[in-house]
Amino acid sequence: MKHNLEANKQNAIAFYNIAYLGKPAQAVEKYVGAEYIQHNPLVADGKQALVDYFEEMARDYPDKSIEFVRAVAEGDLVAVHTHQTWPGNKEYVTMDFFRFDDSEKIVEHWDSMQEIPSETKNGNTMY
């Protein structure tokens, strides 16, 4: 099946934004498939584990924010590049990868997160 790349990009962003900002059950219901495989070592497999993780994050860090810098889609994968600001003005660059099933639902996730340094040897931003 050929995937709708633009729809998958928009769905990945909408899912992440809704879950991140405190409504993970709603995000999972709308955007996640029947099965969910997680590769983040801090989160268990399955939809409920994902909801629990985001609810804990919303409770513990209510003042966090997220900016979506770019999204790239190829085949059944979407990569999302974000800028996150957490309490204490800690800033992070994240890269999340989502795999979609044939129904355009998220069924697998990988991510990497790095604190943004105050200085770089090359003078370039993380974005």
A tleap script that builds the chain and sets N, CA, C and O, in Angstrom:
source leaprc.protein.ff14SB
mol = sequence {
  NMET LYS HIE ASN LEU GLU ALA ASN LYS GLN
  ASN ALA ILE ALA PHE TYR ASN ILE ALA TYR
  LEU GLY LYS PRO ALA GLN ALA VAL GLU LYS
  TYR VAL GLY ALA GLU TYR ILE GLN HIE ASN
  PRO LEU VAL ALA ASP GLY LYS GLN ALA LEU
  VAL ASP TYR PHE GLU GLU MET ALA ARG ASP
  TYR PRO ASP LYS SER ILE GLU PHE VAL ARG
  ALA VAL ALA GLU GLY ASP LEU VAL ALA VAL
  HIE THR HIE GLN THR TRP PRO GLY ASN LYS
  GLU TYR VAL THR MET ASP PHE PHE ARG PHE
  ASP ASP SER GLU LYS ILE VAL GLU HIE TRP
  ASP SER MET GLN GLU ILE PRO SER GLU THR
  LYS ASN GLY ASN THR MET CTYR
}
set mol.1.N position { 0.837 -1.187 0.000 }
set mol.1.CA position { 0.000 0.000 0.000 }
set mol.1.C position { 0.877 1.243 0.000 }
set mol.1.O position { 1.904 1.295 0.676 }
set mol.2.N position { 0.463 2.223 -0.754 }
set mol.2.CA position { 1.162 3.500 -0.781 }
set mol.2.C position { 0.617 4.384 0.346 }
set mol.2.O position { -0.594 4.559 0.474 }
set mol.3.N position { 1.511 4.933 1.149 }
set mol.3.CA position { 1.119 5.756 2.284 }
set mol.3.C position { 0.932 7.206 1.858 }
set mol.3.O position { 1.623 7.695 0.964 }
set mol.4.N position { -0.006 7.884 2.504 }
set mol.4.CA position { -0.224 9.305 2.297 }
set mol.4.C position { 0.795 10.028 3.174 }
set mol.4.O position { 0.555 10.226 4.365 }
set mol.5.N position { 1.912 10.418 2.603 }
set mol.5.CA position { 3.020 10.972 3.369 }
set mol.5.C position { 2.646 12.256 4.097 }
set mol.5.O position { 3.022 12.448 5.254 }
set mol.6.N position { 1.919 13.123 3.437 }
set mol.6.CA position { 1.536 14.391 4.070 }
set mol.6.C position { 0.583 14.140 5.244 }
set mol.6.O position { 0.727 14.752 6.303 }
set mol.7.N position { -0.381 13.249 5.058 }
set mol.7.CA position { -1.315 12.928 6.150 }
set mol.7.C position { -0.565 12.304 7.319 }
set mol.7.O position { -0.838 12.637 8.472 }
set mol.8.N position { 0.376 11.402 7.041 }
set mol.8.CA position { 1.136 10.778 8.120 }
set mol.8.C position { 1.971 11.805 8.882 }
set mol.8.O position { 2.080 11.728 10.106 }
set mol.9.N position { 2.565 12.770 8.166 }
set mol.9.CA position { 3.320 13.826 8.853 }
set mol.9.C position { 2.401 14.625 9.769 }
set mol.9.O position { 2.739 14.870 10.927 }
set mol.10.N position { 1.258 15.028 9.265 }
set mol.10.CA position { 0.325 15.816 10.069 }
set mol.10.C position { -0.201 15.006 11.255 }
set mol.10.O position { -0.389 15.547 12.345 }
set mol.11.N position { -0.437 13.714 11.042 }
set mol.11.CA position { -0.915 12.854 12.129 }
set mol.11.C position { 0.153 12.659 13.204 }
set mol.11.O position { -0.165 12.632 14.393 }
set mol.12.N position { 1.402 12.524 12.803 }
set mol.12.CA position { 2.491 12.376 13.783 }
set mol.12.C position { 2.609 13.644 14.632 }
set mol.12.O position { 2.755 13.564 15.852 }
set mol.13.N position { 2.547 14.794 13.998 }
set mol.13.CA position { 2.640 16.062 14.724 }
set mol.13.C position { 1.440 16.238 15.649 }
set mol.13.O position { 1.605 16.615 16.809 }
set mol.14.N position { 0.244 15.971 15.153 }
set mol.14.CA position { -0.955 16.124 15.978 }
set mol.14.C position { -0.913 15.167 17.168 }
set mol.14.O position { -1.213 15.564 18.294 }
set mol.15.N position { -0.542 13.912 16.926 }
set mol.15.CA position { -0.437 12.935 18.008 }
set mol.15.C position { 0.533 13.419 19.080 }
set mol.15.O position { 0.198 13.451 20.265 }
set mol.16.N position { 1.724 13.791 18.658 }
set mol.16.CA position { 2.764 14.191 19.601 }
set mol.16.C position { 2.334 15.431 20.379 }
set mol.16.O position { 2.505 15.491 21.597 }
set mol.17.N position { 1.788 16.401 19.695 }
set mol.17.CA position { 1.368 17.643 20.330 }
set mol.17.C position { 0.275 17.391 21.367 }
set mol.17.O position { 0.365 17.896 22.486 }
set mol.18.N position { -0.742 16.630 21.022 }
set mol.18.CA position { -1.852 16.360 21.939 }
set mol.18.C position { -1.364 15.565 23.150 }
set mol.18.O position { -1.703 15.893 24.287 }
set mol.19.N position { -0.568 14.521 22.908 }
set mol.19.CA position { -0.061 13.698 24.016 }
set mol.19.C position { 0.864 14.508 24.912 }
set mol.19.O position { 0.748 14.456 26.137 }
set mol.20.N position { 1.776 15.250 24.314 }
set mol.20.CA position { 2.779 16.030 25.051 }
set mol.20.C position { 2.130 17.100 25.924 }
set mol.20.O position { 2.592 17.372 27.032 }
set mol.21.N position { 1.069 17.697 25.422 }
set mol.21.CA position { 0.429 18.793 26.140 }
set mol.21.C position { -0.649 18.331 27.115 }
set mol.21.O position { -1.424 19.149 27.611 }
set mol.22.N position { -0.707 17.012 27.397 }
set mol.22.CA position { -1.515 16.543 28.512 }
set mol.22.C position { -2.773 15.773 28.214 }
set mol.22.O position { -3.556 15.517 29.129 }
set mol.23.N position { -3.007 15.389 26.967 }
set mol.23.CA position { -4.194 14.604 26.649 }
set mol.23.C position { -3.792 13.314 25.916 }
set mol.23.O position { -4.232 13.074 24.792 }
set mol.24.N position { -2.962 12.495 26.553 }
set mol.24.CA position { -2.449 11.307 25.851 }
set mol.24.C position { -3.515 10.281 25.503 }
set mol.24.O position { -3.417 9.652 24.449 }
set mol.25.N position { -4.526 10.082 26.337 }
set mol.25.CA position { -5.560 9.098 26.009 }
set mol.25.C position { -6.285 9.499 24.725 }
set mol.25.O position { -6.591 8.652 23.885 }
set mol.26.N position { -6.554 10.780 24.584 }
set mol.26.CA position { -7.202 11.287 23.367 }
set mol.26.C position { -6.285 11.073 22.158 }
set mol.26.O position { -6.751 10.650 21.100 }
set mol.27.N position { -5.005 11.358 22.303 }
set mol.27.CA position { -4.050 11.183 21.204 }
set mol.27.C position { -3.946 9.720 20.790 }
set mol.27.O position { -3.939 9.406 19.600 }
set mol.28.N position { -3.867 8.831 21.770 }
set mol.28.CA position { -3.756 7.403 21.481 }
set mol.28.C position { -5.018 6.897 20.792 }
set mol.28.O position { -4.940 6.155 19.813 }
set mol.29.N position { -6.170 7.292 21.298 }
set mol.29.CA position { -7.442 6.862 20.713 }
set mol.29.C position { -7.543 7.247 19.237 }
set mol.29.O position { -8.012 6.460 18.415 }
set mol.30.N position { -7.106 8.442 18.913 }
set mol.30.CA position { -7.262 8.947 17.546 }
set mol.30.C position { -6.150 8.510 16.590 }
set mol.30.O position { -6.409 8.293 15.406 }
set mol.31.N position { -4.919 8.379 17.085 }
set mol.31.CA position { -3.787 8.228 16.169 }
set mol.31.C position { -2.993 6.928 16.278 }
set mol.31.O position { -2.132 6.677 15.435 }
set mol.32.N position { -3.250 6.094 17.283 }
set mol.32.CA position { -2.443 4.887 17.477 }
set mol.32.C position { -3.230 3.654 17.055 }
set mol.32.O position { -4.430 3.548 17.308 }
set mol.33.N position { -2.529 2.716 16.403 }
set mol.33.CA position { -3.147 1.487 15.921 }
set mol.33.C position { -3.412 0.488 17.035 }
set mol.33.O position { -3.246 0.790 18.217 }
set mol.34.N position { -3.826 -0.704 16.636 }
set mol.34.CA position { -4.206 -1.755 17.589 }
set mol.34.C position { -3.033 -2.170 18.469 }
set mol.34.O position { -3.204 -2.422 19.662 }
set mol.35.N position { -1.853 -2.239 17.883 }
set mol.35.CA position { -0.654 -2.595 18.646 }
set mol.35.C position { 0.305 -1.409 18.618 }
set mol.35.O position { 0.300 -0.612 17.680 }
set mol.36.N position { 1.127 -1.307 19.664 }
set mol.36.CA position { 2.077 -0.199 19.736 }
set mol.36.C position { 3.388 -0.722 20.293 }
set mol.36.O position { 3.447 -1.214 21.419 }
set mol.37.N position { 4.440 -0.609 19.492 }
set mol.37.CA position { 5.781 -1.056 19.871 }
set mol.37.C position { 6.604 0.171 20.224 }
set mol.37.O position { 6.679 1.123 19.447 }
set mol.38.N position { 7.217 0.145 21.394 }
set mol.38.CA position { 7.968 1.287 21.911 }
set mol.38.C position { 9.453 0.936 22.003 }
set mol.38.O position { 9.812 -0.129 22.505 }
set mol.39.N position { 10.308 1.828 21.522 }
set mol.39.CA position { 11.758 1.621 21.602 }
set mol.39.C position { 12.437 2.550 22.593 }
set mol.39.O position { 13.637 2.411 22.832 }
set mol.40.N position { 11.705 3.499 23.180 }
set mol.40.CA position { 12.252 4.336 24.243 }
set mol.40.C position { 12.401 3.440 25.472 }
set mol.40.O position { 11.414 2.857 25.920 }
set mol.41.N position { 13.609 3.316 26.029 }
set mol.41.CA position { 13.810 2.389 27.147 }
set mol.41.C position { 13.099 2.792 28.438 }
set mol.41.O position { 13.040 1.998 29.377 }
set mol.42.N position { 12.560 4.007 28.503 }
set mol.42.CA position { 11.850 4.455 29.702 }
set mol.42.C position { 10.350 4.177 29.650 }
set mol.42.O position { 9.631 4.469 30.606 }
set mol.43.N position { 9.873 3.611 28.535 }
set mol.43.CA position { 8.441 3.392 28.347 }
set mol.43.C position { 8.217 1.947 27.901 }
set mol.43.O position { 8.932 1.443 27.034 }
set mol.44.N position { 7.237 1.292 28.488 }
set mol.44.CA position { 6.900 -0.084 28.109 }
set mol.44.C position { 6.144 -0.098 26.776 }
set mol.44.O position { 5.671 0.938 26.309 }
set mol.45.N position { 6.037 -1.273 26.178 }
set mol.45.CA position { 5.210 -1.451 24.980 }
set mol.45.C position { 3.740 -1.265 25.338 }
set mol.45.O position { 3.344 -1.405 26.495 }
set mol.46.N position { 2.953 -0.951 24.339 }
set mol.46.CA position { 1.510 -0.896 24.508 }
set mol.46.C position { 0.969 0.509 24.687 }
set mol.46.O position { 1.670 1.429 25.110 }
set mol.47.N position { -0.301 0.639 24.349 }
set mol.47.CA position { -0.951 1.950 24.384 }
set mol.47.C position { -1.110 2.498 25.797 }
set mol.47.O position { -0.922 3.694 26.019 }
set mol.48.N position { -1.453 1.645 26.752 }
set mol.48.CA position { -1.664 2.148 28.112 }
set mol.48.C position { -0.358 2.662 28.718 }
set mol.48.O position { -0.354 3.669 29.427 }
set mol.49.N position { 0.746 1.973 28.440 }
set mol.49.CA position { 2.043 2.439 28.943 }
set mol.49.C position { 2.376 3.821 28.380 }
set mol.49.O position { 2.951 4.659 29.075 }
set mol.50.N position { 2.019 4.049 27.137 }
set mol.50.CA position { 2.240 5.351 26.508 }
set mol.50.C position { 1.400 6.430 27.193 }
set mol.50.O position { 1.897 7.516 27.489 }
set mol.51.N position { 0.140 6.126 27.438 }
set mol.51.CA position { -0.741 7.073 28.133 }
set mol.51.C position { -0.172 7.373 29.516 }
set mol.51.O position { -0.084 8.534 29.914 }
set mol.52.N position { 0.214 6.330 30.246 }
set mol.52.CA position { 0.758 6.512 31.598 }
set mol.52.C position { 2.000 7.402 31.585 }
set mol.52.O position { 2.146 8.278 32.438 }
set mol.53.N position { 2.888 7.181 30.629 }
set mol.53.CA position { 4.120 7.962 30.523 }
set mol.53.C position { 3.805 9.446 30.309 }
set mol.53.O position { 4.342 10.303 31.010 }
set mol.54.N position { 2.944 9.743 29.348 }
set mol.54.CA position { 2.627 11.136 29.048 }
set mol.54.C position { 1.838 11.796 30.180 }
set mol.54.O position { 2.010 12.989 30.432 }
set mol.55.N position { 0.977 11.040 30.867 }
set mol.55.CA position { 0.258 11.608 32.008 }
set mol.55.C position { 1.228 11.961 33.132 }
set mol.55.O position { 1.101 13.012 33.760 }
set mol.56.N position { 2.191 11.087 33.379 }
set mol.56.CA position { 3.204 11.366 34.410 }
set mol.56.C position { 4.021 12.602 34.035 }
set mol.56.O position { 4.296 13.452 34.882 }
set mol.57.N position { 4.407 12.697 32.763 }
set mol.57.CA position { 5.187 13.834 32.306 }
set mol.57.C position { 4.390 15.134 32.440 }
set mol.57.O position { 4.942 16.159 32.842 }
set mol.58.N position { 3.096 15.099 32.107 }
set mol.58.CA position { 2.249 16.289 32.218 }
set mol.58.C position { 2.088 16.708 33.685 }
set mol.58.O position { 2.074 17.897 34.004 }
set mol.59.N position { 1.968 15.725 34.560 }
set mol.59.CA position { 1.819 16.022 35.986 }
set mol.59.C position { 3.103 16.599 36.570 }
set mol.59.O position { 3.067 17.573 37.321 }
set mol.60.N position { 4.239 15.995 36.223 }
set mol.60.CA position { 5.519 16.391 36.808 }
set mol.60.C position { 6.127 17.633 36.159 }
set mol.60.O position { 6.908 18.341 36.796 }
set mol.61.N position { 5.783 17.902 34.915 }
set mol.61.CA position { 6.382 19.019 34.168 }
set mol.61.C position { 5.294 19.795 33.412 }
set mol.61.O position { 5.312 19.813 32.181 }
set mol.62.N position { 4.365 20.424 34.103 }
set mol.62.CA position { 3.244 21.082 33.415 }
set mol.62.C position { 3.648 22.288 32.574 }
set mol.62.O position { 2.892 22.694 31.691 }
set mol.63.N position { 4.814 22.869 32.821 }
set mol.63.CA position { 5.212 24.088 32.111 }
set mol.63.C position { 6.108 23.831 30.910 }
set mol.63.O position { 6.692 24.771 30.371 }
set mol.64.N position { 6.229 22.599 30.486 }
set mol.64.CA position { 7.074 22.301 29.325 }
set mol.64.C position { 6.388 22.798 28.044 }
set mol.64.O position { 5.172 22.987 28.006 }
set mol.65.N position { 7.192 23.001 27.009 }
set mol.65.CA position { 6.622 23.409 25.723 }
set mol.65.C position { 7.355 22.692 24.601 }
set mol.65.O position { 8.458 22.177 24.781 }
set mol.66.N position { 6.715 22.670 23.440 }
set mol.66.CA position { 7.293 21.982 22.287 }
set mol.66.C position { 7.055 22.809 21.031 }
set mol.66.O position { 5.992 23.402 20.847 }
set mol.67.N position { 8.063 22.833 20.179 }
set mol.67.CA position { 7.965 23.483 18.868 }
set mol.67.C position { 8.383 22.448 17.837 }
set mol.67.O position { 9.430 21.817 17.973 }
set mol.68.N position { 7.568 22.274 16.808 }
set mol.68.CA position { 7.881 21.329 15.740 }
set mol.68.C position { 8.676 22.066 14.670 }
set mol.68.O position { 8.181 23.003 14.043 }
set mol.69.N position { 9.908 21.631 14.474 }
set mol.69.CA position { 10.810 22.297 13.538 }
set mol.69.C position { 10.621 21.760 12.129 }
set mol.69.O position { 10.569 22.526 11.167 }
set mol.70.N position { 10.518 20.432 12.011 }
set mol.70.CA position { 10.326 19.820 10.696 }
set mol.70.C position { 9.811 18.407 10.859 }
set mol.70.O position { 9.954 17.786 11.913 }
set mol.71.N position { 9.208 17.916 9.790 }
set mol.71.CA position { 8.777 16.525 9.710 }
set mol.71.C position { 9.122 16.023 8.319 }
set mol.71.O position { 8.942 16.729 7.326 }
set mol.72.N position { 9.617 14.803 8.260 }
set mol.72.CA position { 10.013 14.188 7.000 }
set mol.72.C position { 9.356 12.813 6.928 }
set mol.72.O position { 9.376 12.062 7.903 }
set mol.73.N position { 8.778 12.483 5.784 }
set mol.73.CA position { 8.103 11.194 5.635 }
set mol.73.C position { 8.666 10.432 4.448 }
set mol.73.O position { 8.992 10.999 3.405 }
set mol.74.N position { 8.767 9.130 4.647 }
set mol.74.CA position { 9.192 8.225 3.573 }
set mol.74.C position { 8.570 6.865 3.847 }
set mol.74.O position { 8.729 6.315 4.937 }
set mol.75.N position { 7.874 6.328 2.880 }
set mol.75.CA position { 7.239 5.027 3.056 }
set mol.75.C position { 6.270 5.055 4.221 }
set mol.75.O position { 5.354 5.876 4.254 }
set mol.76.N position { 6.473 4.149 5.189 }
set mol.76.CA position { 5.583 4.098 6.357 }
set mol.76.C position { 6.176 4.800 7.575 }
set mol.76.O position { 5.676 4.631 8.687 }
set mol.77.N position { 7.237 5.589 7.379 }
set mol.77.CA position { 7.920 6.261 8.491 }
set mol.77.C position { 7.781 7.780 8.424 }
set mol.77.O position { 7.755 8.378 7.348 }
set mol.78.N position { 7.691 8.382 9.611 }
set mol.78.CA position { 7.731 9.838 9.736 }
set mol.78.C position { 8.764 10.178 10.799 }
set mol.78.O position { 8.765 9.589 11.880 }
set mol.79.N position { 9.642 11.128 10.493 }
set mol.79.CA position { 10.620 11.646 11.443 }
set mol.79.C position { 10.188 13.064 11.816 }
set mol.79.O position { 9.873 13.877 10.947 }
set mol.80.N position { 10.178 13.347 13.113 }
set mol.80.CA position { 9.795 14.666 13.612 }
set mol.80.C position { 10.951 15.230 14.429 }
set mol.80.O position { 11.466 14.571 15.333 }
set mol.81.N position { 11.348 16.439 14.107 }
set mol.81.CA position { 12.458 17.147 14.748 }
set mol.81.C position { 11.832 18.250 15.587 }
set mol.81.O position { 11.131 19.106 15.046 }
set mol.82.N position { 12.070 18.252 16.905 }
set mol.82.CA position { 11.426 19.243 17.767 }
set mol.82.C position { 12.419 19.985 18.650 }
set mol.82.O position { 13.553 19.556 18.865 }
set mol.83.N position { 11.945 21.106 19.144 }
set mol.83.CA position { 12.655 21.909 20.141 }
set mol.83.C position { 11.764 21.927 21.369 }
set mol.83.O position { 10.635 22.414 21.310 }
set mol.84.N position { 12.259 21.401 22.480 }
set mol.84.CA position { 11.486 21.345 23.710 }
set mol.84.C position { 12.145 22.209 24.781 }
set mol.84.O position { 13.368 22.227 24.923 }
set mol.85.N position { 11.315 22.920 25.522 }
set mol.85.CA position { 11.782 23.706 26.658 }
set mol.85.C position { 11.093 23.162 27.904 }
set mol.85.O position { 9.870 23.035 27.962 }
set mol.86.N position { 11.922 22.845 28.901 }
set mol.86.CA position { 11.437 22.236 30.138 }
set mol.86.C position { 11.677 23.196 31.299 }
set mol.86.O position { 12.387 24.188 31.136 }
set mol.87.N position { 11.096 22.917 32.473 }
set mol.87.CA position { 11.308 23.796 33.628 }
set mol.87.C position { 12.789 24.076 33.871 }
set mol.87.O position { 13.645 23.221 33.643 }
set mol.88.N position { 13.069 25.281 34.336 }
set mol.88.CA position { 14.447 25.697 34.533 }
set mol.88.C position { 15.093 26.147 33.232 }
set mol.88.O position { 16.309 26.329 33.165 }
set mol.89.N position { 14.267 26.326 32.186 }
set mol.89.CA position { 14.731 26.732 30.857 }
set mol.89.C position { 15.719 25.757 30.246 }
set mol.89.O position { 16.568 26.156 29.450 }
set mol.90.N position { 15.623 24.490 30.605 }
set mol.90.CA position { 16.428 23.477 29.936 }
set mol.90.C position { 15.815 23.240 28.557 }
set mol.90.O position { 14.614 23.006 28.420 }
set mol.91.N position { 16.673 23.306 27.546 }
set mol.91.CA position { 16.205 23.133 26.176 }
set mol.91.C position { 16.796 21.857 25.589 }
set mol.91.O position { 17.957 21.517 25.817 }
set mol.92.N position { 15.945 21.155 24.815 }
set mol.92.CA position { 16.349 19.890 24.211 }
set mol.92.C position { 15.964 19.860 22.744 }
set mol.92.O position { 14.952 20.424 22.329 }
set mol.93.N position { 16.796 19.189 21.977 }
set mol.93.CA position { 16.452 18.845 20.608 }
set mol.93.C position { 16.046 17.371 20.651 }
set mol.93.O position { 16.734 16.551 21.259 }
set mol.94.N position { 14.934 17.041 20.007 }
set mol.94.CA position { 14.505 15.649 19.949 }
set mol.94.C position { 14.268 15.242 18.508 }
set mol.94.O position { 13.957 16.062 17.644 }
set mol.95.N position { 14.425 13.965 18.284 }
set mol.95.CA position { 14.117 13.367 16.993 }
set mol.95.C position { 13.308 12.114 17.281 }
set mol.95.O position { 13.773 11.188 17.946 }
set mol.96.N position { 12.103 12.108 16.771 }
set mol.96.CA position { 11.202 10.974 16.956 }
set mol.96.C position { 10.890 10.368 15.603 }
set mol.96.O position { 10.715 11.075 14.611 }
set mol.97.N position { 10.823 9.053 15.581 }
set mol.97.CA position { 10.470 8.316 14.372 }
set mol.97.C position { 9.225 7.492 14.668 }
set mol.97.O position { 9.171 6.765 15.660 }
set mol.98.N position { 8.238 7.610 13.811 }
set mol.98.CA position { 6.980 6.883 13.958 }
set mol.98.C position { 6.781 6.004 12.729 }
set mol.98.O position { 6.993 6.443 11.598 }
set mol.99.N position { 6.367 4.743 12.964 }
set mol.99.CA position { 5.992 3.860 11.856 }
set mol.99.C position { 4.475 3.763 11.841 }
set mol.99.O position { 3.840 3.583 12.880 }
set mol.100.N position { 3.907 3.884 10.653 }
set mol.100.CA position { 2.467 3.851 10.463 }
set mol.100.C position { 2.038 2.538 9.815 }
set mol.100.O position { 2.763 1.968 8.999 }
set mol.101.N position { 0.848 2.067 10.189 }
set mol.101.CA position { 0.288 0.886 9.537 }
set mol.101.C position { -0.474 1.323 8.282 }
set mol.101.O position { -0.468 2.502 7.930 }
set mol.102.N position { -1.121 0.382 7.617 }
set mol.102.CA position { -1.837 0.696 6.379 }
set mol.102.C position { -3.094 1.526 6.602 }
set mol.102.O position { -3.676 2.038 5.646 }
set mol.103.N position { -3.516 1.662 7.845 }
set mol.103.CA position { -4.679 2.492 8.179 }
set mol.103.C position { -4.265 3.893 8.647 }
set mol.103.O position { -5.074 4.644 9.191 }
set mol.104.N position { -2.996 4.224 8.423 }
set mol.104.CA position { -2.432 5.521 8.811 }
set mol.104.C position { -2.485 5.743 10.317 }
set mol.104.O position { -2.735 6.855 10.781 }
set mol.105.N position { -2.249 4.675 11.075 }
set mol.105.CA position { -2.176 4.736 12.533 }
set mol.105.C position { -0.749 4.443 12.968 }
set mol.105.O position { -0.060 3.640 12.339 }
set mol.106.N position { -0.304 5.083 14.031 }
set mol.106.CA position { 1.041 4.880 14.564 }
set mol.106.C position { 1.095 3.535 15.271 }
set mol.106.O position { 0.242 3.221 16.101 }
set mol.107.N position { 2.120 2.734 14.926 }
set mol.107.CA position { 2.249 1.404 15.534 }
set mol.107.C position { 3.640 1.146 16.124 }
set mol.107.O position { 3.863 0.115 16.758 }
set mol.108.N position { 4.576 2.085 15.916 }
set mol.108.CA position { 5.927 1.890 16.453 }
set mol.108.C position { 6.603 3.251 16.588 }
set mol.108.O position { 6.332 4.179 15.827 }
set mol.109.N position { 7.505 3.345 17.593 }
set mol.109.CA position { 8.142 4.631 17.888 }
set mol.109.C position { 9.583 4.445 18.367 }
set mol.109.O position { 9.879 3.548 19.155 }
set mol.110.N position { 10.472 5.313 17.874 }
set mol.110.CA position { 11.861 5.423 18.323 }
set mol.110.C position { 12.113 6.896 18.611 }
set mol.110.O position { 11.469 7.757 18.011 }
set mol.111.N position { 13.044 7.204 19.524 }
set mol.111.CA position { 13.369 8.610 19.744 }
set mol.111.C position { 14.780 8.778 20.286 }
set mol.111.O position { 15.413 7.838 20.766 }
set mol.112.N position { 15.241 10.014 20.187 }
set mol.112.CA position { 16.523 10.409 20.746 }
set mol.112.C position { 16.375 11.851 21.205 }
set mol.112.O position { 15.736 12.666 20.539 }
set mol.113.N position { 16.980 12.160 22.365 }
set mol.113.CA position { 16.839 13.491 22.960 }
set mol.113.C position { 18.206 13.961 23.425 }
set mol.113.O position { 18.964 13.187 24.010 }
set mol.114.N position { 18.528 15.226 23.170 }
set mol.114.CA position { 19.819 15.778 23.553 }
set mol.114.C position { 19.625 17.188 24.085 }
set mol.114.O position { 18.915 17.993 23.482 }
set mol.115.N position { 20.256 17.489 25.217 }
set mol.115.CA position { 20.197 18.851 25.739 }
set mol.115.C position { 20.956 19.769 24.787 }
set mol.115.O position { 22.016 19.411 24.274 }
set mol.116.N position { 20.401 20.952 24.562 }
set mol.116.CA position { 21.036 21.917 23.668 }
set mol.116.C position { 22.153 22.611 24.432 }
set mol.116.O position { 21.904 23.209 25.479 }
set mol.117.N position { 23.388 22.543 23.924 }
set mol.117.CA position { 24.507 23.178 24.635 }
set mol.117.C position { 24.479 24.699 24.465 }
set mol.117.O position { 23.899 25.219 23.512 }
set mol.118.N position { 25.106 25.390 25.392 }
set mol.118.CA position { 25.156 26.853 25.301 }
set mol.118.C position { 26.137 27.305 24.222 }
set mol.118.O position { 26.003 28.406 23.688 }
set mol.119.N position { 27.120 26.469 23.899 }
set mol.119.CA position { 28.097 26.800 22.870 }
set mol.119.C position { 28.356 25.568 22.012 }
set mol.119.O position { 28.227 24.431 22.466 }
set mol.120.N position { 28.726 25.827 20.763 }
set mol.120.CA position { 29.126 24.741 19.866 }
set mol.120.C position { 30.453 25.099 19.213 }
set mol.120.O position { 30.742 26.279 19.013 }
set mol.121.N position { 31.248 24.118 18.885 }
set mol.121.CA position { 32.532 24.364 18.217 }
set mol.121.C position { 32.335 24.893 16.813 }
set mol.121.O position { 33.194 25.601 16.289 }
set mol.122.N position { 31.190 24.552 16.185 }
set mol.122.CA position { 30.976 24.969 14.798 }
set mol.122.C position { 30.124 26.225 14.682 }
set mol.122.O position { 30.038 26.805 13.600 }
set mol.123.N position { 29.490 26.663 15.771 }
set mol.123.CA position { 28.658 27.860 15.723 }
set mol.123.C position { 27.286 27.641 15.117 }
set mol.123.O position { 26.512 28.588 14.976 }
set mol.124.N position { 26.976 26.413 14.760 }
set mol.124.CA position { 25.673 26.105 14.152 }
set mol.124.C position { 24.652 25.771 15.232 }
set mol.124.O position { 25.005 25.302 16.314 }
set mol.125.N position { 23.376 26.020 14.923 }
set mol.125.CA position { 22.311 25.649 15.855 }
set mol.125.C position { 22.018 24.156 15.713 }
set mol.125.O position { 22.539 23.496 14.814 }
set mol.126.N position { 21.193 23.638 16.592 }
set mol.126.CA position { 20.773 22.241 16.525 }
set mol.126.C position { 19.644 22.052 15.518 }
set mol.126.O position { 19.153 20.939 15.333 }
set mol.127.N position { 19.230 23.143 14.865 }
set mol.127.CA position { 18.117 23.078 13.928 }
set mol.127.C position { 18.515 23.569 12.561 }
set mol.127.O position { 17.692 23.582 11.646 }
savepdb mol mol.pdb
quit
